[in-house]
Each structure stands twice: as structure tokens, then as C-alpha cells.
Amino acid sequence: MDKKQLEEKIIQNYQGEEKMMILVFAQWCINHDLNPEELYLRAYPNQASNMALKEAMELVVPKDEAGEIGDETLLGVLSLFGNDDLAFVVTEEITKRNA
């Protein structure tokens, strides 16, 4: 495997993991009766549309069929990808729910 192939493999792995992070976020939102697209837009108002989020929305399941996704798990995953703005919005929603 040459350097270019290795770089492409690393990029593909990152993109796959990023899609998983988005899916975890979307499912967490559904599990808590929140609209993932609205939360995403609050975090990133200059990004009108996110194709990866749209793709993830096709994969989420109703909350009664989904497994539990802990708040700390989601915040940890968002942190791994540097999604601090989205983590802030999620934290606001957690605070509202726990108030």
C-alpha cells in the first residue's frame, strides 16, 4: 500500500466513523422526541443542509425500537469529532429535560 492509498484508507475510515457519529446523534434525538435537523441547524446556522444527517435520518428507528443512548455517550462521541457547537446544543436540551 503506497502513501496515497494509505491516505485514502484513513479518509474513508474517518468518513465512516463520522457517519456513525451522526447516526448516534440522530437516534439520540429521536429517542428524546427532538428533531435532529432543528438541533443541527441551531448548532450550525450557516449550514442549511447536511447530506450525512439526511442519510442518517433514513436509518433511525422509532424510539420504542431503539436501544438507549446515554447522554454522556453522545457527548463523548461528539467531542471525539470536535463537534463542540452541537454538543453545546445537546447539553442545553439535556438541561431542559432534567429541569
C-alpha positions in Angstrom: 0.0 0.0 0.0 1.5 3.3 -1.1 1.2 6.6 0.7 -1.7 7.8 -1.4 -3.7 4.6 -0.8 -3.0 4.8 2.9 -4.2 8.4 3.0 -7.4 7.4 1.1 -8.0 4.5 3.5 -7.6 6.8 6.5 -10.1 9.3 5.0 -12.6 6.5 4.2 -12.3 5.3 7.8 -12.9 8.8 9.2 -15.9 9.4 7.0 -17.4 6.1 8.0 -16.9 6.9 11.7 -18.3 10.4 11.2 -21.4 8.8 9.6 -21.8 6.6 12.7 -21.4 9.7 15.0 -24.2 11.4 13.0 -26.4 8.3 13.3 -25.9 8.2 17.0 -26.8 11.9 17.3 -29.9 11.4 15.2 -31.1 8.3 17.1 -30.5 10.1 20.4 -32.7 12.9 19.2 -35.5 10.6 18.1 -35.2 8.8 21.5 -35.8 12.1 23.3 -38.5 13.4 20.9 -36.2 16.0 19.4 -35.8 17.0 15.8 -32.2 16.2 14.8 -32.3 18.7 11.9 -33.5 21.5 14.1 -30.8 20.9 16.7 -28.2 20.7 14.0 -29.3 23.9 12.5 -29.2 25.6 15.9 -25.6 24.5 16.3 -24.6 25.3 12.7 -26.9 28.0 11.4 -24.8 28.6 8.3 -25.1 25.0 7.1 -28.6 24.9 5.6 -28.4 21.2 4.7 -26.3 18.2 5.8 -26.4 15.3 3.5 -24.9 12.9 6.1 -27.7 13.8 8.5 -30.3 13.3 5.8 -28.8 9.8 5.2 -28.8 9.1 8.9 -32.4 10.0 9.2 -33.2 7.2 6.8 -31.6 4.7 9.2 -33.0 5.8 12.5 -35.7 3.6 14.1 -38.7 4.6 16.2 -37.7 5.2 19.8 -39.7 2.2 21.0 -37.5 0.0 18.8 -34.2 1.7 19.6 -31.7 0.9 22.3 -30.8 3.5 24.9 -28.1 6.0 24.0 -26.8 7.7 27.1 -26.3 11.4 27.2 -22.7 11.0 28.2 -22.1 8.6 25.3 -23.5 11.1 22.8 -21.5 13.9 24.3 -18.3 11.8 24.2 -18.8 10.9 20.5 -19.5 14.5 19.6 -16.3 15.5 21.4 -14.2 13.0 19.6 -15.2 14.7 16.3 -14.8 18.2 17.6 -18.5 19.0 17.3 -18.4 21.4 20.3 -21.2 23.6 18.9 -23.5 20.6 18.5 -22.5 19.3 22.0 -23.5 22.7 23.4 -26.9 22.5 21.9 -27.3 18.9 23.1 -26.3 19.9 26.6 -28.9 22.7 26.5 -31.6 20.0 25.7 -30.3 17.7 28.4 -30.6 20.6 30.9 -34.1 21.4 29.8 -35.1 17.8 30.1 -33.6 17.5 33.6 -35.1 20.8 34.9 
